[in-house]
């Protein structure tokens, strides 16, 4: 586990993990998860742009709060 932040421009929750298990002949694993507001928790996309570095996009009720509503005029 590394950090949790909120992107003030988009209202997305950004979760980061670093220092994971070392990949075979590669770096240690890391992951970034971007969460937007949604009625149900679901995975929208998963990508590995570099060896053992994972980027995930999700929707979840966790992403719904007042700052999200304000930034998206809801």
C-alpha positions in Angstrom: 0.0 0.0 0.0 1.3 3.5 -0.9 -1.4 6.2 -1.0 -5.0 7.3 -1.6 -5.8 10.7 -3.0 -8.6 12.5 -4.8 -8.0 14.2 -8.2 -9.5 17.7 -7.6 -10.1 18.2 -11.4 -12.0 14.9 -12.1 -13.1 13.9 -8.6 -11.6 10.5 -9.1 -10.2 8.5 -6.2 -6.6 7.4 -6.9 -5.3 4.4 -5.0 -1.6 3.3 -5.4 0.3 0.2 -4.3 4.1 0.0 -4.7 6.8 -2.4 -3.6 5.1 -5.6 -4.6 6.6 -9.0 -5.4 9.5 -8.9 -7.8 8.6 -10.0 -11.3 10.8 -12.6 -13.0 13.6 -10.6 -14.6 11.7 -7.4 -14.0 10.8 -4.7 -11.5 8.7 -5.1 -8.4 4.9 -5.0 -9.0 2.9 -1.8 -8.6 -0.7 -0.9 -9.3 -2.8 2.3 -9.7 -6.6 2.2 -9.4 -8.8 5.1 -10.5 -12.3 5.0 -9.0 -15.2 7.1 -10.3 -18.8 7.3 -9.1 -21.1 4.4 -10.0 -24.1 2.5 -8.5 -22.2 -0.8 -8.3 -18.6 -1.7 -7.9 -17.2 -2.9 -11.2 -14.0 -3.1 -13.1 -14.0 -1.0 -16.3 -10.5 -1.7 -17.6 -7.2 -3.3 -16.7 -3.9 -2.6 -18.4 -0.2 -3.4 -18.0 1.5 -0.5 -19.8 4.9 -1.6 -18.5 6.1 -5.0 -17.2 4.5 -5.6 -13.8 2.9 -2.1 -13.6 -0.9 -2.3 -13.6 -3.4 0.4 -14.2 -7.1 -0.3 -13.4 -10.2 1.8 -13.9 -13.3 1.2 -11.7 -16.7 2.5 -10.8 -18.0 2.3 -7.3 -20.2 4.0 -4.7 -16.9 4.8 -2.9 -16.3 7.4 -5.6 -19.5 9.3 -5.0 -19.3 12.3 -2.6 -20.1 16.0 -2.5 -16.8 17.0 -4.3 -17.7 14.6 -7.2 -21.2 16.1 -7.4 -19.9 19.6 -7.4 -17.2 19.0 -10.0 -19.6 17.3 -12.3 -22.6 19.7 -11.8 -24.9 17.0 -10.4 
